[in-house]
Amino acid sequence: MAILDHLDLIMFAVTCGLLICGFPVAFTLAGAALLFAALGTMLGAFDMSYITAYPLRIWGSMTNETLLAVPLFIFMGVMLERSRVAEELLESMGRLFGKLRGGLGISVTIVGALLAASTGIVGATVVTMGLLSLPTMLRRGYSPTLATGSICAAGTLGQIIPPSIVLVLLGDVISSSYQEAQLEQGIFSPETMSVGDLFAGALLPGIGLVVLYIIYQVVIAIVKPESSPPVVAEAGETPPTWRELLEALLPPVILVIAVLGSILAGIATPTEAAAVGAVGALFLAGRKADMARPWPIYTGALALVAMLVLTSFMDLRLGRDTIGLGSEIGIAAALLLSAVLAWSLLVCLKRLFTSGVLGSVSRSTAQITSMVFIILVGAALFSLVFRGLGGDITIENILSDLPGGKMGAILVVMLVMFILGFFLDFIEITFVVVPLVAPVILAMDVNPVWLGVMMAMNLQTSFLTPPFGFALFYLRGVAPDSISTGQIYKGAIPFVIIQLIALAILAYMPEIATWLPGVVME
C-alpha cells in the first residue's frame, strides 16, 4: 500500500501541522508518535520493540552532563535580566555614543552582542532593549524602521554568539549525529565534536555579524543622516564618566571572558563554565542589590578567579594514590577559597531573597528549563517512532538523490529549517529536525562545527524574517502603539539581507567557523 510507504512522512507533516496550530509541543510530539506507532503496528509497518528503547533515551538525557549547562545558562541570563545589569549597560553606552550620528543604533548593537554573550536568551534580550532603547531612540528623532530593525537584529545575536543555549542544545545533538554517521560508515573509533568546539566555531561568525550590523548603521547615518541624528544633550544630562562606563561595562565583559575563556582555554567544560557564569551572575546581582557594601562580592569574585587559576596549574583531585606536598598545599588553598566563595554566595542570596529577585529568577528558570526538557522527552519518542517507520532511510534517500550532491542537500535542509523557523521555536527544530537530517549530511564528509554554525545562523535569520519571525513578535508586544507592525517588518528586512550575506560568506569560507576550534581545542 502507498500509505505504508509514506507513513513516516505523513507523521512528520501531521506533527508540523499540529505544532503550527499551537498545540503544546512536547505533548504533540509524544502524542503523534504514539498515534502513528499504534497505526503502524495495526498496518504491520512498525515494530513496537522500538518503544522499549524509550526509557534508555530518557535515562541518557538525564545523565547527560552537557545538558546540565542549560538550566545554569538560563539562570545566568534571567538573573542578569532581572538585576537591571542590561539597563545600566544600555544607558551608559547610549550616553557614550549618542553624540555620533547613528550612535544610539551602534550602542544597541554592541549592547545586544554583550547581552547575547551574557544571557543567550533571544526573547529576554529583545524585550529588554525594546523597553529601554526604543522609547529613547524615537524621542531622539530616530527613524522608527531603523530603530525597530536594530533592536530586533541585536536581540537575535543570542542565537549565534556563545555561550548560547541554542549552541548547547545544537552541539549536543550534532555531536550524537556525528558519531552515528561515522558508525554507519564503519568507523568504530569515531572522532568527537563537543559543545566547546561549537562555541569556538561560532565566535568569529558572531563577531563578524556584529561588525556587519555596525557597518550598516554607519552607512545609513551617512546616506540618510535624518534617520539617525546625533543626540542633543537634554537639560541636566552629562556624558558618562570613565568610572560609570567601567562599572557598567566591565562586569558583563569579565563574566563573558570568564565563561567563554575558561571553555576555550580548556580549563572548564561547558557545564562547568555555565556554573561559573551562574555564580558570576549572582555576584553581579548581589552587588547591584546593595551598592553600599560591595566588598563581600569582590572577595567572592576574587576567590572564584583564584580557584580557576589554581585549577589550571595544579592537579587538585583527591582520589589519587599519591599526593605530593605541592598538591596538598593547593588542595588546602582550594578548600579555603571554597569557604570564602560560599560565604560570599550566601551574602548574595540573602540580598536577592530580601529584594524578591531570587524567587522570581528561580521560578522563571524552573519554568524555562522544564519546557526545554519536556520537549526533549517528547522529541525522543518522536525520533524513535519515526526511525521505526523507516523515516531515517527515507530522509537519506531524499537527500542523496537531490541534484547538486552535498551542497544541494545542505541547501535544501537549510531552506526547510529556515521555513520551519517561522512557526517553530529553535528547541523543536533542534530536537526534531536536526537529528533526522544531520547524520545524513555528516556522512557526506561535512565538517560538524561548520554545519552547526550554519544551522544556528540560519535559525537566527528565520527568527528575524517577516512576517513570522519570533523576534518581531517579541518587539511588537512591547513597542508603543505609534509603531506599526509594518514599520517593524520594514526595519528588519535590511538586517535579514545582512544575515543572508553572512550565511553566504560562511558557506563560501568554512574556515571562518573551523579555524578557531582547530587552534584552541588541539
JOJOPE-V651516 format. One record per residue. N is the residue number from 1. PSI is psi in whole degrees, -180 to 180 (NA if undefined). OMEGA is omega in degrees with one decimal (NA if undefined). Layout:
n/psi/omega
N/PSI/OMEGA
N/PSI/OMEGA
This chain:
n/psi/omega
1/142/-179.0
2/-34/-177.1
3/-32/179.1
4/-34/-179.2
5/-22/-175.1
6/20/-178.0
7/-34/179.5
8/-44/179.7
9/-35/176.6
10/-42/177.6
11/-46/179.5
12/-44/-178.9
13/-43/178.9
14/-43/-180.0
15/-46/178.4
16/-41/179.2
17/-42/179.2
18/-39/178.7
19/-41/179.4
20/-31/178.2
21/-9/174.3
22/11/178.1
23/150/-179.1
24/134/-168.9
25/-55/-174.1
26/-44/-177.4
27/-30/175.2
28/-46/179.9
29/-50/-178.1
30/-41/-178.7
31/-45/178.4
32/-39/179.1
33/-47/179.6
34/-41/-179.6
35/-47/-177.9
36/-25/173.2
37/-44/178.0
38/-43/179.4
39/-43/178.8
40/-36/177.7
41/-44/179.6
42/-34/-178.6
43/0/179.1
44/22/-177.0
45/2/-175.7
46/138/177.5
47/117/-175.7
48/-10/178.2
49/-20/175.4
50/-35/-177.7
51/-27/-178.4
52/-18/177.9
53/-7/-175.2
54/-47/178.6
55/-36/179.0
56/-36/177.1
57/-45/-179.5
58/-43/179.4
59/-39/178.0
60/-39/177.3
61/-38/-179.6
62/-33/-175.9
63/9/179.9
64/109/-176.3
65/-30/-179.5
66/-39/-177.6
67/-14/174.6
68/-21/178.7
69/-24/-175.3
70/-58/179.5
71/-31/-179.9
72/-43/177.4
73/-36/177.2
74/-46/177.9
75/-44/-179.9
76/-47/-177.9
77/-46/-178.6
78/-38/179.3
79/-44/179.0
80/-35/179.0
81/-47/-175.0
82/-21/-177.2
83/5/174.0
84/23/174.6
85/-41/179.6
86/-40/-179.1
87/-46/179.9
88/-39/-179.6
89/-45/179.4
90/-44/-178.0
91/-45/-178.0
92/-43/-179.8
93/-37/177.6
94/-41/178.2
95/-29/-178.6
96/-48/-174.6
97/-7/-171.8
98/-29/-176.9
99/-12/176.9
100/150/171.5
101/130/-176.5
102/7/-174.8
103/-40/179.6
104/-40/177.7
105/-41/176.7
106/-40/178.1
107/-44/-179.9
108/-41/179.8
109/-45/-179.2
110/-45/179.8
111/-38/177.1
112/-40/178.0
113/-43/179.5
114/-41/177.8
115/-36/177.5
116/-44/179.3
117/-23/-178.6
118/-34/-172.4
119/-44/-178.3
120/14/-178.1
121/111/-173.8
122/-51/-176.2
123/-44/-178.6
124/-40/-178.5
125/-45/-179.4
126/-46/-178.9
127/-44/-179.4
128/-49/-178.4
129/-30/176.1
130/-40/180.0
131/-36/-172.9
132/-42/-171.4
133/-39/-172.5
134/-48/178.1
135/-39/179.7
136/-45/-178.7
137/-41/179.0
138/-41/-179.5
139/-30/-178.4
140/5/174.4
141/13/179.1
142/148/174.1
143/131/179.7
144/-37/-179.1
145/-42/179.4
146/-41/-179.2
147/-49/-177.6
148/-39/178.1
149/-42/179.3
150/-43/-177.6
151/-45/179.6
152/-45/-177.7
153/-44/179.8
154/-35/-179.5
155/-32/-178.5
156/-6/178.8
157/-20/177.2
158/-15/177.7
159/-31/-168.4
160/-27/-178.1
161/122/179.6
162/157/-4.1
163/129/-174.6
164/141/177.3
165/-37/177.7
166/-46/-178.2
167/-34/177.2
168/-51/-178.5
169/-44/-179.0
170/-41/179.9
171/-40/179.5
172/-43/-178.8
173/-45/-178.4
174/-34/176.6
175/-46/177.8
176/-41/179.9
177/-37/-179.6
178/-44/178.2
179/-39/178.4
180/-43/-179.7
181/-39/-179.5
182/-39/178.7
183/-39/178.3
184/-24/176.9
185/2/179.9
186/14/177.8
187/105/-173.1
188/5/168.7
189/70/-170.2
190/148/171.2
191/157/-178.7
192/156/172.9
193/128/-176.5
194/168/173.8
195/-35/176.9
196/-38/175.4
197/-43/-178.9
198/-37/174.9
199/-48/-179.7
200/-40/-179.7
201/-33/-177.0
202/-13/-173.1
203/-52/-178.4
204/-44/174.7
205/-38/178.7
206/-45/177.7
207/-40/178.0
208/-38/178.1
209/-41/176.3
210/-43/179.3
211/-42/178.8
212/-41/177.0
213/-45/-178.0
214/-41/177.5
215/-42/178.4
216/-43/179.0
217/-42/-179.9
218/-44/-180.0
219/-44/179.1
220/-39/179.2
221/-31/179.0
222/-45/-175.2
223/-42/-179.3
224/74/-174.6
225/-26/-179.5
226/-18/-177.9
227/-22/-178.8
228/73/-175.9
229/158/173.9
230/154/-177.7
231/129/174.2
232/125/-176.8
233/132/177.1
234/168/-177.9
235/128/177.7
236/-2/-178.1
237/130/-179.3
238/154/176.5
239/152/180.0
240/143/175.2
241/164/178.7
242/-35/179.7
243/-42/178.3
244/-42/179.2
245/-46/-178.6
246/-40/179.9
247/-32/179.9
248/-37/-170.8
249/-41/-172.5
250/-45/-176.3
251/-52/178.7
252/-34/179.0
253/-45/178.4
254/-40/179.3
255/-44/179.0
256/-45/-179.8
257/-41/-179.8
258/-43/-177.8
259/-57/-175.5
260/-39/-179.6
261/-38/179.3
262/-30/177.1
263/-51/-175.9
264/-31/179.1
265/-7/179.7
266/11/179.8
267/-37/-174.4
268/152/170.9
269/166/177.0
270/-37/179.5
271/-45/177.7
272/-39/178.0
273/-35/176.6
274/-37/176.2
275/-40/176.0
276/-42/178.8
277/-41/178.9
278/-42/177.7
279/-42/178.8
280/-40/177.7
281/-37/176.0
282/-41/178.8
283/-47/-178.9
284/-43/-179.6
285/-39/179.0
286/-38/176.4
287/-40/-179.6
288/-32/-176.9
289/-25/-179.5
290/83/-176.7
291/-21/-177.0
292/-21/-178.6
293/75/-176.1
294/-12/-169.7
295/-37/175.5
296/-34/179.8
297/-46/179.9
298/-40/179.8
299/-45/179.0
300/-40/179.4
301/-42/177.6
302/-39/177.6
303/-40/179.0
304/-45/178.3
305/-43/-179.8
306/-37/178.5
307/-39/177.9
308/-43/179.0
309/-44/-179.5
310/-41/-179.7
311/-35/-177.5
312/-21/-175.7
313/-16/-174.8
314/152/174.5
315/109/-174.7
316/14/179.9
317/139/-179.8
318/-29/-175.3
319/57/178.3
320/154/-179.4
321/-43/-179.5
322/133/178.7
323/117/-178.2
324/172/-178.2
325/-43/179.5
326/-41/178.5
327/-37/178.0
328/-42/178.1
329/-43/179.0
330/-42/179.7
331/-41/178.4
332/-42/177.9
333/-40/178.9
334/-39/178.3
335/-41/178.5
336/-44/178.7
337/-35/177.7
338/-39/178.4
339/-43/177.9
340/-43/179.9
341/-43/179.7
342/-42/178.5
343/-44/-179.5
344/-41/179.2
345/-38/177.5
346/-40/176.6
347/-46/178.8
348/-48/-177.6
349/-39/178.4
350/-45/179.8
351/-44/-176.6
352/-32/176.5
353/-41/180.0
354/-38/-178.9
355/-9/179.8
356/-2/-177.8
357/-39/-173.9
358/-44/-179.9
359/-43/179.4
360/-44/-179.6
361/-42/-178.7
362/-42/178.8
363/-45/180.0
364/-42/178.8
365/-44/179.8
366/-41/-179.5
367/-48/-177.9
368/-42/179.9
369/-43/178.3
370/-41/179.2
371/-45/-178.5
372/-46/-172.4
373/-29/175.9
374/-32/173.8
375/-40/177.6
376/-41/179.1
377/-45/177.8
378/-39/-179.3
379/-32/178.4
380/-43/178.1
381/-41/178.7
382/-44/-178.2
383/-41/179.7
384/-47/-178.2
385/-41/179.7
386/-43/178.2
387/-37/178.0
388/-28/177.2
389/3/179.2
390/18/-176.9
391/-35/-179.6
392/-37/177.9
393/-39/178.5
394/-48/179.5
395/-43/179.9
396/-43/179.8
397/-41/-179.0
398/-48/-176.8
399/-34/-178.8
400/-30/-176.2
401/-1/-178.1
402/145/174.7
403/149/179.7
404/-4/176.6
405/-132/-175.5
406/-48/-177.6
407/-33/176.5
408/-43/178.7
409/-44/179.3
410/-42/-179.7
411/-43/179.6
412/-43/179.5
413/-44/178.8
414/-40/179.4
415/-43/178.5
416/-45/179.1
417/-38/178.6
418/-46/-179.3
419/-43/178.9
420/-29/178.4
421/-18/174.5
422/-33/-169.3
423/-29/-174.7
424/150/176.6
425/163/-177.6
426/-27/-178.5
427/-47/179.3
428/-43/-179.0
429/-42/-179.0
430/-43/-175.5
431/-24/-175.3
432/-52/-172.3
433/-48/-173.8
434/-44/178.9
435/-22/-179.7
436/-39/-172.8
437/-29/-174.0
438/-45/-180.0
439/-37/-179.4
440/-46/-178.5
441/-41/-178.6
442/-27/175.9
443/-12/178.2
444/21/178.5
445/51/176.1
446/137/178.8
447/125/-175.5
448/-34/179.2
449/-47/178.9
450/-44/179.6
451/-43/179.6
452/-42/179.2
453/-41/177.0
454/-44/179.9
455/-43/-179.7
456/-44/179.4
457/-34/177.5
458/-45/177.2
459/-39/177.6
460/-41/179.6
461/-43/-179.7
462/-28/176.6
463/-20/-174.0
464/-11/-169.7
465/127/173.6
466/154/0.1
467/3/-170.5
468/0/-175.3
469/131/-177.3
470/-38/-178.7
471/-35/178.9
472/-38/178.5
473/-39/177.6
474/-46/-178.3
475/-37/178.4
476/-34/-178.8
477/-23/-177.4
478/-5/-178.9
479/149/177.9
480/161/-177.5
481/-23/-179.8
482/-18/178.0
483/123/-180.0
484/158/176.5
485/-36/178.0
486/-38/178.1
487/-38/177.7
488/-45/178.8
489/-47/-178.3
490/-39/180.0
491/-29/-177.1
492/-26/-172.4
493/-47/178.3
494/-36/-179.8
495/-31/173.2
496/-41/177.8
497/-41/176.7
498/-43/178.9
499/-44/-178.9
500/-38/176.2
501/-44/179.4
502/-40/177.2
503/-43/179.7
504/-42/178.1
505/-44/-179.5
506/-37/177.6
507/-38/-178.2
508/-31/-177.8
509/77/-179.3
510/-21/-178.1
511/-23/178.1
512/-35/-179.9
513/-28/-172.4
514/-15/-175.5
515/-51/-174.4
516/-44/176.5
517/-36/178.4
518/-26/-179.4
519/-49/-171.3
520/-20/-175.8
521/10/178.7
522/NA/NA
